[in-house]
Amino acid sequence: MPIYEFECSGCGHRFDRLQKLSDPDPSVCPACDVAEVKRRVSAPSFRLAGGGWYETDFKKDGDKKRNLAGDSEAAKPSTPAPSTTGTSSDT
């Protein structure tokens, strides 16, 4: 069940509510008992990022996994970065 954020237009009170998609939104503010409550648009509290998300993560073991984040070989740099760890030609 998703968590929705609401705000009262009358007093400005903000509150969250855990409810089903099919449940009606609250119409009365719990702080001031005025019927001016509106749902706020807010960001989700998680983000799917990185190269570890596969289309077949929840399929049978016999299915081939395919990387949804892109080709991992294309993400690697083509030339290695120069090393700066204690190697000197001045000695």
C-alpha positions, 0 to 999 in steps of 0.5 A: 500500500502506498503512502500519500501526503495530504495538506489542508488548504485552510490551516496548512497542516500536512499529514501522511496516510497509508491507504489502498489505491481504491480507498477515498482520500480524506476530506476533513483535516484532522487538525482543524476539522475543515473540509479542505484537504488536497493530495500533494504530489511528492517524490517516492522514497526510493530510487532504482539506480545502478547496473544491477537491475535485470529483466529476469531477476524474478524469473526461473533459473533457466531464463537468460538474464538481460541487464536493463541498466545498459551494456556494462562494457560500454560503461567502462572507460576505454583507457585506464587512468594514470597511476599516481601511487609512488612510481617516480622516474626521478630516482 
